[in-house]
């Protein structure tokens, strides 16, 4: 299948190139990067030596329309403009936010501008979504934080095990989650040996996305209080998610084990073992541990993913496999490269 990547010079775009280089059924025929068009791919992604001698191309509709599948790894708001001119038969996985939200009012509040519409949400491990993804040809790839948080709390919501109106999240992400654009606060001198919250006070744009993804599992209104943290590492997400519960840890653990027993990319860790971001670098995996804080009667879930893997490019490839009719794990692994 002929495949194109638009926005290939970014971090998620580079990870897509790395994964696609080893995919047996996708032939990467078009690699575009707007502002970096004409530059050597290895001048941006020095680790991608298999692309030596190749250059980023301009983003052109004629070339895009010759592809059978396109990944869009563009800043929020740019995919919608491009999609209008793209042939309807082309399968698309959009790594941006343009088609994730159902509620146009929430789009306007958290992103601003015209709401482009809603595509099938590409988180296969959530109840009912794998079948929808497999029968679609346009997929909205979830945000990185949204992926980790939704996976961490979905089994508890599906089994009516928590109070869904009081879900509290504190999550730390590596600097690659902010994109490749040069910013003073992301320079090594600023970020090293320091942790800082950002988008403080419940204003992070993934909040409505998480609430919408989880709302389909319950008749009660889902409310998330989400505080993101910038961590001094290039990639990875570690989230702690809590909610009130009246159930025991063992009962909750059984729900999680049952929910993910057939999932190749989600691992419920043995008791006593906690998720580590370093264990998942380069993977499409998610690691989850849970406990019950008996003092406050709250479920506590710890989850780790690679924000460029399961949080972006890995999940995009998983979705592409599904819409193309391939095994969803093709070209992917739940195991990271380790320390």
Order of alpha helices (4+ residues) and beta strands (2+ residues): beta-alpha-beta-alpha-alpha-beta-alpha-beta-alpha-beta-alpha-beta-alpha-beta-alpha-beta-alpha-beta-beta-alpha-beta-beta-beta-alpha
